[in-house]
Amino acid sequence: MPRRPRIQNQRDAQSRLSRRHDDTPAPKVQTSLGVYTLEVLDKLDDNLFLIQATSFVRRFAKINRNMVVLRHNKRELTLINPVRLDADGEARLLQLGGIARIIRLAPNHGTNHDRYYIDKFPQVRRWAPARSAADSHDPNLPVHRLLTDDDDAILPACHVFCFQETAQPECALLILQDYVGNLLVTSDSLQSHQANPLVNMPVRAKLAAEGMLAGKIHISSTWLRSASHTRSHRQKALRGEFERLLRLDFARMVGSSGTMVYEGAKEGTVLAVERTFPIL
């Protein structure tokens, strides 16, 4: 049976996990493909939660995914970057409330998680920037609401940022929290892996080889290749996209994988842009 996760406050989640030995091989009995084990349920605010979950790929690579949970009207949940959890993790999620909608910011990790929530919970609405190439594998997967740039009406205290030059439709979501710092939620465009206790050594080695441990926040080369049409497009258009993103006011950031950045996220993003798109 998987460990029962604990609801932890902000940085306690990462600091306690960092003391665990996480390089053990995959268990003999694993969860089904695409199902993740809930490791951390981090209460960021009374109605804002971060779920960090893990799974094994090819039995030896332990990866993690992040799902942000917003709660409105005391019991109405919105899942951002939805991740399908195992039975124990799903039970803990549903203790927070009932799932009303899922927000898919980008198609990078497939749509099987979205399909699971829509099939199991018929009331769930799916919001996304647009139908993507990934949706073609499931042509009946609905998009009940299209996310559009500068849309402030989707949810209270939320602001939508849409990339306009990426090859696939993609968004980021800014959750406004003035008293602790606005939280920027991304898919794979911005990630932080420097101090990630949820992955094991094979994954850390791969991240290091790809240069993703070079700074607090990183723009991955894998994402760049999928988001850009040509090398020149990557240098000019995508740099402009991140310069536009940096007009937003945010202090914290969390991507669909890796760890959450609790402070200095905007400054870390500036450095990531300069490393990735140097002005020649």
Secondary structure by P-SEA (a helix, b strand, c coil): ccccccccccaaaaaaaaaccccccccccccccccccccccccccccbbbbbbbbbccccbbbbbbbbbbbccccbbbbccbbbbcaaaaaaaacccccccccccccccccaaaaaaaaacccbbbbccccccccccccccccccccccccccccccbbbbbbcccccccbbbbbbbccccbbbbbccccccccccccccaaaaaaaaaaccccccccccaaaaaaacccccccccaaaaaaaaaacccccccccccccccccaaaaaaaaaaaaacccc
